Amino acid sequence: MTRPNFDHLRNLCQDPMLTAVAQWQADHPGAPVVGYLPAYAPRELVYAAGGLAVGLWGGGPHVEIIHGDIYYQSYICRLPRGILEMAHMGALKDFAGVIFPSVCDVMRNLSGMWQILFPHHWASYLDLPQDFSPEIGGRFYHETLLALATRICGAPPDDAYARRLSHAIVMTNRQGELLRRLARLRSSTPWKVPVDEWYYLIRSALILHPEVHIPLLSAYLAEAEKRADVPLDNIRVHLAGAFCEQPTVGLLKTIERSGCYVISHDLMLGLHWFTSPLGEKGDPFENLVEGYLNRTAPAPFKYCDYRKKARDILSNVREHRADGVMFASPSFCDPSLLERTMLRGALEEADIPSTSFKYAENTCQYNGIAEISGTFSDSIRLWREAP
């Protein structure tokens, strides 16, 4: 196994034209490429069709927004404007379609706008159910998955497709197992996994096929677990609220250089949202349904009692031995900002320190965030050392 080339992964993740996806299409003529927006979509449906599922988590700091500002107001998050700009640049011109999960009103409106602006490929609004009973939410989601699979394949799924879907679930389970192993290594010994390597390794899963990504994860883990690096005197923080629009790697490095190891997080949540592997036997559509109903962690876009979400974040802090929680919310992200308000009260009651800041995917001025994270780290270390 060869250690991943992080210069290559960085270029792959920062390329707004998605050149690696175009190369995959050239190598697999006729295979569908389907984009999906944050935070979760059933990628297995695309892999079962012989295609490539591409996570569209924004254009990053290198995309200048021109066309995107024509269609959206300035008082919403930057992600949909960045995606529109990428589409106008031609990055998505050969995609078969795009999936828009029901995360917020902005995402729902973008799905309708997409059908008007880009009629050459389909747009599907993925209405994730908020009723988690098998009889209501489960039945609804099952029908939704069948309809989405039909759209991806161009015909209703048959037995051969179901067999391929079962294989796709086994494949993403394997990928998820390795991502969980990486998360455990990062939590236990974050100094062995530099934050930029860690981030690019995860984000590349949005672009690379699992058959390509799994060997990279395996090779990296085999090498990183043997490292003998020396830890810094950093505190341990849980990063919450960044499940959709992504911060820059520079911002994450700033947090760590200011004295805070990010040891758990909700970055790119869809890749690690399931708390255990999906079922691999029986009806694969039912396995996807059962996984969504019973194996997904709380999230800002998922309905559950506030007290359950409070218990979850407290449990997360204890499991990862976090010294505090850092709420990082994209500007104007209603789900993230609302959840922050609710959860801070639970943290205060449990005497767990927290701090917060806002960012955008093109944030490149880090002084203010460095002051926030540095002050947070210093104050916790002082409290910890006080008699």
Order of alpha helices (4+ residues) and beta strands (2+ residues): alpha-alpha-beta-alpha-beta-alpha-alpha-beta-alpha-beta-alpha-alpha-alpha-alpha-beta-alpha-beta-alpha-alpha-beta-alpha-beta-alpha
